[in-house]
Amino acid sequence: LREAREALAKDGLTNVDLVQESADSLPFPDNSFDLVFCYSTLPLVCDTGAALRHMKRVLRPGGYLIIDVAGRYNLSCLYWTLWYRRQGHFGISAFSYADVSRKLRSIGLRIVERHALGFCDQWKYIPGMRRLSVLERLFHVKPDPDRNLDYRISNLPGVFRLANRWYIVAQKAEP
């Protein structure tokens, strides 16, 4: 937070409030925000249901929630679950795509955009394979999704459900 405040001050931005709060009990009034952005956080939250309900609660009708969600069916999930448990953390919260879709619908959020990544990164989680940096260059040649082989493969029907992560844009229903 200190670094973010310093960066904002350096850029002369004064209309930003930075707060640190628990994702599963946000202290903001209902319908406060047009956008809630939750990146690299939800996988580390124990009660993702409460976190998603609070994020939806603070969104204005028609507002957007942008999240990244860890996929359950890939080697990354196993690797990071074990790594976090060795650090004394519960592991990670990971889902099937069907589960996260159902969870968002059940609280009144409609998925309007979705992107999968990381299916082709499974090799990174096999001992000794990290040395094959040629694979990284093969799958991630360009940041442009149309030229990024991992992005293209991860979003294929049948492969999509096995992605490492999904980036989801969901919208809160209008009243």
Order of alpha helices (4+ residues) and beta strands (2+ residues): alpha-beta-alpha-beta-alpha-beta-alpha-beta-alpha-alpha-beta
